[in-house]
Amino acid sequence: MSVFSTIVCSINLSESPDDICQYVNDIVARYEARLILVNITPKAESVLRHCSNKEMLAHLLEENRKANKEAFAEYVRTHFDSSPELVFAEGRIEEELIKVIDKYCADLVIIGSSSTRGFLGGFFNKTSENIIGKTRVPVMVIPNELSLECSPDF
């Protein structure tokens, strides 16, 4: 049995996940692991509570949900070497990702780091830290602005 047999990876298409894809492809190939790709969006109900025309917004949210699933599936087809299982969830990222990790008995989680730029970035984007603190498995966090170019300073 390999070290990693089931890998869960959460991808947010709005944060340029190409570097994450490369790492995931390499690790999945290396360990011949099963790959579960997760796309989590906010619950529609939380948005609906704050609007006056609920029917129109509900329709727009459903159209957006459908478009998001199609865009995610297309992205996966073009960026992943294997045929991963796709999971779509709605809710708080940390809670939904933990549910997926437990449901599929994952033994590695790969996520991107949320942007922490700007004055308030560090206060609002703690997703990776929250996942690390709440999960039972190793978490690999890939920086959004990955750079492997490094010159040792001897």
NORCOR-V531031 format. One record per residue. N is the residue number from 1. RES is the residue in one letter. PSI is psi in whole degrees, -180 to 180 (NA if undefined). OMEGA is omega as a letter, one per 20 degrees, with the letter a starting at -180 (999 if undefined). BURIAL is I if it has 9 or more other C-alpha atoms within 8 Angstrom, else O. Layout:
N:RES:PSI:OMEGA:BURIAL
N:RES:PSI:OMEGA:BURIAL
This chain:
1:M:139:a:O
2:S:167:a:O
3:V:-44:a:O
4:F:113:r:I
5:S:-28:r:I
6:T:120:a:I
7:I:130:r:I
8:V:132:r:I
9:C:126:r:I
10:S:127:a:I
11:I:133:r:I
12:N:114:a:I
13:L:-16:a:O
14:S:-6:a:O
15:E:33:r:O
16:S:73:a:O
17:P:18:a:I
18:D:-39:r:O
19:D:-38:r:I
20:I:-44:a:I
21:C:-43:a:I
22:Q:-45:r:O
23:Y:-45:a:O
24:V:-46:r:I
25:N:-45:a:I
26:D:-45:a:O
27:I:-43:r:I
28:V:-44:r:I
29:A:-44:a:O
30:R:-42:a:O
31:Y:2:a:I
32:E:48:a:I
33:A:159:r:I
34:R:137:a:I
35:L:127:r:I
36:I:115:r:I
37:L:131:a:I
38:V:135:r:I
39:N:117:a:I
40:I:129:r:I
41:T:159:r:I
42:P:152:r:I
43:K:134:r:I
44:A:-33:a:I
45:E:-34:a:O
46:S:-30:r:O
47:V:-41:a:O
48:L:-31:a:I
49:R:-26:a:O
50:H:27:a:O
51:C:159:a:O
52:S:-37:a:O
53:N:80:a:O
54:K:-37:a:O
55:E:-45:a:O
56:M:-45:a:O
57:L:-39:r:I
58:A:-42:r:I
59:H:-46:r:O
60:L:-40:r:O
61:L:-40:r:I
62:E:-42:r:O
63:E:-41:r:O
64:N:-42:r:O
65:R:-45:r:O
66:K:-46:r:O
67:A:-39:r:O
68:N:-44:r:O
69:K:-43:r:I
70:E:-43:r:O
71:A:-41:r:O
72:F:-46:a:I
73:A:-40:r:I
74:E:-43:r:O
75:Y:-45:a:O
76:V:-44:a:O
77:R:-36:a:O
78:T:-14:a:O
79:H:-5:a:O
80:F:138:a:I
81:D:-35:a:O
82:S:-177:r:O
83:S:85:a:O
84:P:160:r:I
85:E:133:a:O
86:L:134:r:I
87:V:127:r:O
88:F:132:a:O
89:A:158:r:I
90:E:137:r:I
91:G:-160:r:I
92:R:132:a:I
93:I:-50:a:I
94:E:-47:a:I
95:E:-46:a:O
96:E:-38:r:I
97:L:-41:r:I
98:I:-40:r:I
99:K:-44:a:O
100:V:-43:r:I
101:I:-47:a:I
102:D:-41:a:O
103:K:-41:a:O
104:Y:6:a:O
105:C:48:a:O
106:A:150:r:I
107:D:7:r:I
108:L:141:r:I
109:V:134:r:I
110:I:126:r:I
111:I:161:r:I
112:G:155:r:I
113:S:140:r:I
114:S:153:r:I
115:S:133:r:O
116:T:24:r:O
117:R:159:r:O
118:G:169:a:O
119:F:-43:a:O
120:L:-1:a:O
121:G:-42:a:I
122:G:-23:a:I
123:F:-34:a:O
124:F:-15:a:O
125:N:73:a:I
126:K:23:a:I
127:T:-50:a:I
128:S:-41:r:I
129:E:-41:r:O
130:N:-39:r:I
131:I:-46:a:I
132:I:-40:a:I
133:G:-17:a:O
134:K:-7:a:O
135:T:162:a:O
136:R:0:a:O
137:V:163:r:O
138:P:147:r:I
139:V:126:r:I
140:M:122:a:O
141:V:121:a:I
142:I:123:r:I
143:P:145:r:O
144:N:-34:r:I
145:E:65:a:O
146:L:134:r:O
147:S:117:r:O
148:L:6:r:O
149:E:119:a:O
150:C:136:r:O
151:S:118:r:O
152:P:142:a:O
153:D:88:a:O
154:F:NA:999:O
